[in-house]
Amino acid sequence: MRYWVQFLQHSTGCIPGTIPPQFGKPELIDATGDRAVLILDGRNAQETMRRDALRQAQRMEHWQRYPAFVLCSGPRLFEETRRTAPEMIAYPVNIN
């Protein structure tokens, strides 16, 4: 089983199929880029994985502020079988 953190970003909020485009409430979608995913050590507890995700967000907060993240697991990377509810990130990040 593989474990990873998927950081989330806001969508553009555009409602597909409307011309001109109508803007609704932006949703949280999977972020893209090399820093949007953090591979985790599966031997750790879920709380430790959560703390690792917050530490990564703290390291990146000066150039990239993701609004939320989810913990994922699955047999292969990006073939997730389990995903936690999105957890919002409050900046500046304070790790307890």
C-alpha positions as CSV (number, residue, x, y, z in Angstrom):
1,M,0.0,0.0,0.0
2,R,1.3,3.4,-0.9
3,Y,0.5,6.6,1.0
4,W,0.8,10.2,-0.2
5,V,-0.4,13.7,0.4
6,Q,-2.3,15.5,-2.4
7,F,-2.4,19.2,-2.0
8,L,-5.5,21.0,-3.3
9,Q,-6.1,24.3,-5.1
10,H,-9.2,26.3,-5.9
11,S,-10.7,25.8,-9.4
12,T,-11.5,28.7,-11.5
13,G,-15.1,28.5,-10.5
14,C,-16.4,28.6,-14.1
15,I,-19.6,26.7,-14.7
16,P,-19.0,24.5,-17.8
17,G,-21.4,24.9,-20.7
18,T,-22.5,28.5,-19.9
19,I,-21.8,31.1,-22.6
20,P,-20.6,33.7,-21.5
21,P,-19.0,31.7,-18.6
22,Q,-20.8,32.1,-15.3
23,F,-18.7,32.1,-12.2
24,G,-19.8,30.1,-9.2
25,K,-18.1,29.1,-6.0
26,P,-14.7,27.7,-6.7
27,E,-14.2,24.0,-5.7
28,L,-11.1,22.4,-4.4
29,I,-9.4,20.3,-7.0
30,D,-6.1,18.4,-7.1
31,A,-3.2,20.7,-7.5
32,T,-0.6,20.2,-10.2
33,G,3.1,20.5,-10.2
34,D,6.1,18.7,-8.7
35,R,5.3,20.1,-5.2
36,A,1.6,19.2,-5.2
37,V,2.3,15.6,-4.0
38,L,4.3,14.4,-1.1
39,I,5.2,10.7,-0.8
40,L,4.7,9.4,2.8
41,D,6.2,6.6,4.9
42,G,3.4,4.1,5.3
43,R,4.8,2.8,8.6
44,N,3.7,6.1,10.3
45,A,0.4,6.7,12.0
46,Q,-2.2,8.9,10.2
47,E,-1.5,11.8,12.7
48,T,2.2,11.7,11.8
49,M,1.3,11.7,8.1
50,R,-0.9,14.8,8.8
51,R,2.0,16.5,10.6
52,D,4.3,15.7,7.7
53,A,1.9,17.4,5.3
54,L,1.7,20.5,7.5
55,R,5.5,20.6,7.7
56,Q,5.7,20.5,3.9
57,A,3.0,23.3,3.6
58,Q,5.1,25.3,6.1
59,R,8.2,24.9,4.0
60,M,6.4,26.1,0.9
61,E,4.3,28.9,2.3
62,H,6.7,31.6,1.1
63,W,6.1,30.8,-2.6
64,Q,3.0,28.5,-2.7
65,R,0.0,28.5,-0.4
66,Y,-2.2,25.5,-1.0
67,P,-5.6,26.0,0.8
68,A,-6.0,22.3,1.7
69,F,-4.7,18.7,1.4
70,V,-5.9,15.1,1.6
71,L,-4.2,11.9,2.6
72,C,-4.4,9.2,0.0
73,S,-3.6,5.5,-0.1
74,G,-3.7,2.9,-2.8
75,P,-1.9,0.0,-4.4
76,R,-0.1,2.3,-6.8
77,L,0.5,6.0,-6.8
78,F,-2.6,7.9,-8.1
79,E,-4.7,4.8,-8.1
80,E,-6.3,5.7,-4.8
81,T,-8.6,3.4,-2.9
82,R,-8.9,5.6,0.1
83,R,-8.9,9.4,0.5
84,T,-9.5,11.4,3.7
85,A,-11.7,14.5,3.8
86,P,-10.0,17.7,2.7
87,E,-8.2,19.4,5.6
88,M,-7.9,23.2,5.3
89,I,-4.4,24.7,5.9
90,A,-4.3,27.9,8.1
91,Y,-1.4,30.2,7.3
92,P,1.0,30.8,8.9
93,V,1.2,27.1,9.6
94,N,1.3,26.2,13.2
95,I,2.3,22.5,13.9
96,N,1.1,21.2,17.2
